[in-house]
Amino acid sequence: MSSESKKTILTGGLVAIIILGGFLVYLLVFKEKITTPVSTPSAKEVAPTKDRFIPPQLNSVEFINGAFFPLEIKIKAGSQVNFFNKSEKEINLFVEGLVGCNAKLKPGDSIGCSFREIKTYNFQDKISKAKGKIIAE
């Protein structure tokens, strides 16, 4: 075998080792990102704390850890407000002066209510006695 053919074989082998090594590094680095499932955080993980406040969606009231967020919401008369139960316990929603919006909401449930009249509506969870207010203007 001539020295040139030995160099060609060695060079080819070295290139093959580099390519295989690069592929193994790629698998080690990116495999976890590809196969790791994305999980949805629980109500406890996303609940507001004194260090962190998560604003609710537009025209929505969220019940988290025994309290409503926000405690007071101003809307235009005729708008709909969605109530979300993001706690781990059932709530018994009661909206004073609004028929058809009182409901037992299990964790993860929601209800949408239309506030047609211009007035203030008080709402509460009859179980925890948490209260809030909607001002329809």
C-alpha positions as CSV (number, residue, x, y, z in Angstrom):
1,M,0.0,0.0,0.0
2,S,1.3,3.4,-0.9
3,S,1.6,6.2,1.6
4,E,-1.0,8.2,-0.3
5,S,-3.7,5.5,0.0
6,K,-2.9,5.2,3.7
7,K,-3.3,9.0,4.1
8,T,-6.6,8.8,2.2
9,I,-7.9,6.0,4.4
10,L,-6.8,7.8,7.6
11,T,-8.4,11.1,6.5
12,G,-11.6,9.3,5.6
13,G,-11.7,7.5,8.9
14,L,-11.0,10.8,10.8
15,V,-13.8,12.6,8.9
16,A,-16.2,9.7,9.7
17,I,-15.3,9.8,13.4
18,I,-15.8,13.6,13.5
19,I,-19.3,13.3,11.8
20,L,-20.4,10.5,14.2
21,G,-19.1,12.5,17.2
22,G,-21.0,15.6,16.1
23,F,-24.2,13.6,15.7
24,L,-23.8,12.1,19.2
25,V,-23.3,15.6,20.7
26,Y,-26.4,16.8,18.9
27,L,-28.4,13.9,20.3
28,L,-27.2,14.6,23.9
29,V,-27.8,18.3,23.7
30,F,-31.1,18.5,21.9
31,K,-32.8,15.2,22.7
32,E,-34.1,16.4,26.0
33,K,-35.6,19.5,24.4
34,I,-37.3,17.4,21.7
35,T,-38.7,14.7,24.0
36,T,-39.6,16.6,27.2
37,P,-43.4,17.1,27.3
38,V,-44.8,20.5,28.1
39,S,-46.9,20.5,31.2
40,T,-49.6,22.9,32.2
41,P,-49.0,24.6,35.6
42,S,-51.5,23.8,38.4
43,A,-53.6,26.5,40.0
44,K,-51.2,26.6,43.0
45,E,-48.3,27.3,40.7
46,V,-49.9,30.2,39.0
47,A,-51.7,31.7,41.9
48,P,-50.9,35.3,42.9
49,T,-48.6,35.7,45.9
50,K,-47.6,38.8,47.7
51,D,-44.5,38.9,45.3
52,R,-46.4,38.2,42.1
53,F,-49.7,39.4,40.8
54,I,-51.1,38.0,37.6
55,P,-53.7,40.3,36.0
56,P,-56.8,38.5,34.8
57,Q,-58.0,38.5,31.3
58,L,-60.1,41.4,30.0
59,N,-63.7,41.3,31.5
60,S,-63.0,38.3,33.6
61,V,-62.9,37.4,37.3
62,E,-60.8,34.6,38.5
63,F,-61.3,32.7,41.8
64,I,-57.9,31.6,43.1
65,N,-57.1,30.3,46.6
66,G,-60.2,31.6,48.3
67,A,-60.3,35.1,46.8
68,F,-61.6,36.8,43.6
69,F,-59.2,38.7,41.3
70,P,-59.8,41.5,40.7
71,L,-62.0,42.4,43.7
72,E,-63.7,45.1,41.7
73,I,-64.2,45.4,37.9
74,K,-65.7,48.2,35.8
75,I,-67.4,47.3,32.6
76,K,-69.7,48.9,30.0
77,A,-73.3,48.0,30.5
78,G,-74.2,45.1,28.2
79,S,-70.8,43.5,28.5
80,Q,-70.2,39.9,29.4
81,V,-68.0,38.9,32.3
82,N,-66.5,35.5,32.6
83,F,-66.0,33.9,36.0
84,F,-63.3,31.3,36.2
85,N,-62.7,28.9,39.1
86,K,-59.0,28.4,39.2
87,S,-58.9,27.0,42.7
88,E,-58.8,23.4,43.7
89,K,-62.2,23.4,45.5
90,E,-65.8,23.9,44.2
91,I,-67.3,27.4,44.6
92,N,-70.9,28.4,44.8
93,L,-71.1,31.7,42.8
94,F,-73.9,34.1,43.7
95,V,-74.4,37.4,41.8
96,E,-76.8,39.7,43.6
97,G,-79.5,41.1,41.3
98,L,-78.6,38.9,38.2
99,V,-80.8,35.9,37.3
100,G,-79.0,33.0,35.6
101,C,-75.5,33.7,36.8
102,N,-75.6,31.8,40.0
103,A,-73.8,28.5,39.7
104,K,-71.7,25.8,41.4
105,L,-68.3,25.9,39.6
106,K,-66.0,22.9,40.0
107,P,-62.2,23.5,39.6
108,G,-61.5,24.6,36.0
109,D,-65.2,25.5,35.3
110,S,-66.3,28.9,34.1
111,I,-69.5,30.8,33.4
112,G,-70.2,33.9,31.3
113,C,-72.8,36.5,32.5
114,S,-74.2,39.5,30.7
115,F,-74.6,42.7,32.8
116,R,-77.2,44.7,30.8
117,E,-78.3,47.3,33.4
118,I,-76.2,50.2,34.5
119,K,-75.7,49.5,38.2
120,T,-73.4,47.8,40.7
121,Y,-73.5,44.1,41.1
122,N,-72.1,42.4,44.2
123,F,-71.0,38.8,43.9
124,Q,-69.7,36.2,46.3
125,D,-68.7,32.6,46.8
126,K,-71.2,31.3,49.3
127,I,-68.8,28.7,50.6
128,S,-65.7,30.8,51.4
129,K,-67.6,34.1,51.8
130,A,-65.2,35.8,49.3
131,K,-66.7,38.9,47.8
132,G,-66.3,41.1,44.8
133,K,-68.0,43.9,42.9
134,I,-68.9,44.6,39.2
135,I,-69.7,48.2,38.2
136,A,-71.6,48.3,35.0
137,E,-71.5,51.9,33.6
